[in-house]
Amino acid sequence: MKLFRYNVNGQTKIGVAINGKNFDCSAFNGDFNEAFFEADGISRLRAFVQQQEGKLPELAGTISYASPFARPSKIICIGLNYADHAKETGATPPAEPVIFMKATTALCGPFDDIVIPKNSKKTDWEVELAIVIGKKASYVNEANALDYVAGYCLHNDVSEREFQIERGGTWDKGKGCDTFAPMGPWLVTPDEMGDINNLRLWLTVNGKKMQDGNTSNLIFKIPHLIAYTSQFMTLLPGDVISTGTPAGVAMGMSPQPYLKPGDVIELGIDGLGTARQTTIAWKPWRG
């Protein structure tokens, strides 16, 4: 299934995409959140959709997509997980997965604007495959790690490189700014994904191809990432693990074409759809 959430009249509703058509599933009740995944929500939703075949309201026209799941307890990211990306940044490919966290307040929809933070000089892009956890996971074995996956989604791991690298401390401060985690449009269940080790992922800025990679080049594969991460923290239903980005980020280029207001980023992954974000300048909150 392809699950999505969308905004209408100030509310966020849930839906599914079937054979290229979008259907409202508000009658299912609830949201795609921790409680949903914990209570085997995917199976229950699948049964609901089958029971309501031919009766679900079809959504016509353009949809205002929200993130495909509600705010998770954690957004976990894996750094330097493609050898070509490590090389372009001057880093040595890691011996173990590099883990950092992204603030959950960074989560936004796949077509929402990206806000370039106040005092930012080096806002960058990163197309990534994200894993959504389906059930509580602690000290998972790699052999059955995929049993804990609810689905996958497209993620732009937006990063402020000066905050991340030049301001001291951990990477987190350059990763968790508001709007720095656009995800979606869909959460796609594993049965629809095919070979997760052979998915093309790409990103353009203002129509120019910047990234064009494949998950076959992941240094640490998805089962290993789930098992490894679960050794250090309990993964809760709905948590996200973002698996890293291939080469082609601004930081690795000369000159470095960091994002500026008005830039348009488009990105996609096989089976997970496409997303489009426009960058805007930070402005102080107004009451």
C-alpha positions in Angstrom: 0.0 0.0 0.0 0.9 3.6 -0.4 -0.2 5.6 2.6 -0.3 9.4 2.7 -1.6 12.3 4.8 -3.0 15.4 3.4 -4.2 18.9 4.5 -7.6 20.2 3.9 -9.5 23.1 5.6 -6.9 23.2 8.4 -7.1 19.5 9.1 -4.7 16.7 8.4 -6.5 13.6 7.0 -5.3 10.1 6.0 -5.5 8.3 2.6 -4.2 5.6 0.4 -3.1 5.6 -3.2 -4.3 2.7 -5.3 -3.5 2.2 -9.0 -2.6 5.9 -9.4 -5.8 7.2 -7.7 -6.0 8.8 -4.3 -8.7 7.8 -1.7 -9.7 9.4 1.6 -9.5 7.0 4.6 -10.9 9.3 7.3 -13.5 6.7 8.1 -10.7 4.4 9.4 -10.2 7.0 12.2 -7.0 7.9 13.8 -3.7 8.9 12.3 -0.5 7.3 11.0 1.3 7.7 14.3 3.0 5.5 16.9 -0.3 4.1 18.2 -1.3 3.2 14.6 1.9 1.2 13.9 2.0 -0.3 17.4 -1.5 -1.8 16.9 -0.7 -3.4 13.6 -2.2 -0.5 11.8 -0.9 -1.5 8.4 -2.8 -4.8 8.4 -5.9 -3.3 9.8 -5.9 -0.5 7.2 -5.3 -3.1 4.5 -8.4 -5.0 5.7 -10.4 -1.8 5.9 -9.5 -0.8 2.3 -10.5 -4.2 1.0 -13.8 -4.1 2.9 -14.5 -0.6 1.5 -13.6 -1.4 -2.1 -15.6 0.8 -4.4 -16.9 2.9 -1.5 -13.9 5.0 -0.5 -14.2 8.7 -1.5 -11.8 9.4 -4.4 -9.8 12.6 -4.1 -9.8 14.6 -7.3 -7.4 17.3 -8.2 -4.2 18.4 -6.5 -3.5 17.1 -3.0 -1.8 19.2 -0.3 0.5 16.4 1.0 1.6 16.5 4.6 4.4 14.2 5.9 3.1 10.6 5.4 3.2 9.9 9.1 2.7 12.0 12.2 5.7 13.3 14.2 7.7 10.2 15.3 9.6 9.9 18.6 12.9 9.9 16.7 14.4 10.7 13.4 17.7 8.8 13.2 20.1 9.5 10.4 23.1 7.6 9.1 26.1 9.7 7.9 28.6 8.9 5.2 26.9 5.7 4.1 27.8 6.0 0.4 31.5 5.7 -0.4 31.3 8.3 -3.2 29.7 10.8 -0.7 32.4 10.2 1.9 35.0 10.7 -0.8 33.6 14.0 -2.0 33.5 15.4 1.6 37.1 14.3 2.3 36.0 11.7 4.9 37.2 8.2 5.2 34.3 5.6 4.8 33.3 4.7 8.3 34.1 1.3 9.9 30.7 1.4 11.7 27.5 3.4 10.9 27.7 7.0 11.8 24.5 7.9 13.8 23.1 11.4 14.4 19.7 12.7 15.2 17.4 15.1 13.4 14.9 17.1 15.4 11.4 15.9 15.0 10.3 19.5 14.6 12.1 19.5 11.3 9.5 17.2 9.8 7.4 18.7 7.1 5.5 17.7 3.9 7.2 16.8 0.6 6.1 20.0 -1.2 6.5 22.4 1.7 8.9 25.3 1.5 12.4 24.8 3.0 13.2 27.7 5.3 16.9 28.8 5.1 17.7 29.4 8.7 18.6 32.8 10.2 22.4 33.4 9.7 22.7 30.4 7.4 25.5 30.5 4.8 25.7 26.9 3.8 22.3 25.2 3.5 22.6 22.0 1.5 20.5 19.1 0.1 20.6 15.3 0.5 18.2 12.8 -1.1 17.8 9.8 1.1 15.8 6.6 1.5 14.1 6.6 4.9 12.9 3.5 6.8 9.8 3.7 9.0 9.8 1.2 11.9 6.6 -0.8 12.4 7.1 -2.3 15.8 9.2 -1.9 19.0 12.7 -3.0 18.3 15.6 -3.5 20.7 18.7 -5.6 20.2 17.4 -6.9 16.9 19.2 -9.6 14.9 20.2 -8.6 11.4 18.6 -11.8 10.1 15.1 -10.7 11.0 15.6 -6.9 10.9 13.3 -6.4 8.0 10.4 -7.8 10.0 10.4 -4.5 11.9 9.9 -2.3 8.8 6.5 -0.7 8.3 7.6 0.9 5.0 9.8 3.3 3.2 9.7 7.0 2.2 11.5 9.7 0.3 13.5 12.1 2.5 15.5 15.3 1.8 18.0 15.4 4.7 18.5 19.2 4.4 21.7 20.3 6.2 23.4 23.6 7.2 27.0 22.7 6.8 28.5 25.6 8.8 26.2 24.8 11.7 27.0 21.1 11.3 30.8 21.2 10.9 32.2 24.6 11.8 30.3 25.5 15.0 31.7 22.7 17.3 30.0 19.8 18.9 27.9 17.2 17.1 26.3 17.4 13.7 22.8 17.7 15.1 22.7 21.5 15.2 23.1 21.6 11.4 20.5 18.9 10.7 17.5 19.7 12.8 16.4 23.2 11.8 12.7 23.7 11.1 11.6 22.3 7.7 14.9 20.3 7.3 13.1 17.0 7.0 10.6 17.0 4.1 9.3 13.5 3.8 6.9 11.8 1.4 4.6 11.9 -0.5 4.0 8.3 0.5 4.8 5.7 3.1 5.2 2.6 0.9 4.8 -0.8 2.4 7.6 -3.4 1.7 5.5 -5.6 -0.5 5.4 -2.8 -3.1 9.0 -1.9 -3.0 10.7 -4.7 -4.9 14.5 -4.9 -4.4 15.4 -2.2 -1.8 19.1 -2.8 -2.6 18.6 -1.6 -6.2 16.7 1.7 -6.0 17.7 4.7 -8.0 17.6 8.0 -6.1 18.2 11.4 -7.6 17.9 15.1 -6.9 18.0 18.3 -9.1 18.3 22.0 -8.1 16.7 24.5 -10.5 16.5 21.7 -13.1 20.2 20.7 -12.9 21.0 17.1 -11.9 23.0 17.1 -8.7 22.6 13.6 -7.3 22.0 10.3 -9.2 22.8 7.3 -7.1 21.5 3.8 -6.2 21.0 2.0 -3.0 23.1 -0.8 -4.3 26.0 1.4 -3.2 25.1 1.7 0.4 28.1 0.8 2.6 25.8 -0.5 5.4 22.6 -2.2 4.1 19.2 -1.7 5.6 19.0 -4.9 7.8 22.4 -4.0 9.3 21.3 -0.4 10.0 18.2 -1.5 11.9 20.0 -4.1 13.9 23.0 -1.8 14.6 20.9 1.2 15.7 18.7 -1.0 17.9 21.8 -1.9 20.0 22.0 1.7 21.2 18.4 2.8 21.5 14.9 1.3 21.5 13.2 1.9 18.2 9.5 2.7 18.6 6.8 2.2 16.1 6.8 5.1 13.6 10.5 6.0 14.2 12.5 6.8 11.2 16.0 5.8 10.1 17.3 7.8 7.1 20.0 5.7 5.4 22.4 8.3 3.9 23.0 10.2 0.7 25.0 9.6 -2.5 27.5 12.0 -4.0 26.4 15.3 -5.4 25.9 17.6 -2.4 26.9 21.3 -2.6 29.6 20.7 0.1 31.5 18.4 -2.2 31.6 20.8 -5.2 33.9 23.6 -6.2 32.6 26.2 -6.1 30.0 25.2 -3.6 26.5 26.2 -4.8 24.7 26.3 -1.5 21.0 26.9 -1.5 19.6 30.4 -1.7 16.0 31.8 -1.5 14.0 30.9 -4.6 15.9 27.7 -5.4 13.7 24.7 -6.4 14.7 21.2 -5.3 13.2 18.2 -7.0 14.0 14.6 -5.9 12.8 11.1 -6.2 13.4 7.4 -5.5 12.1 4.4 -7.4 8.8 3.4 -6.1 8.5 6.2 -3.6 7.4 9.0 -5.8 8.8 12.5 -6.2 8.9 15.7 -4.1 9.5 19.3 -4.8 10.6 22.0 -2.4 11.3 25.8 -2.8 13.7 27.5 -0.5 12.6 30.7 1.3 14.4 33.1 3.6 13.9 32.9 7.3 11.6 35.6 8.8 10.8 36.2 12.5 7.5 34.8 13.8 4.7 37.2 13.6 1.7 36.9 15.9 
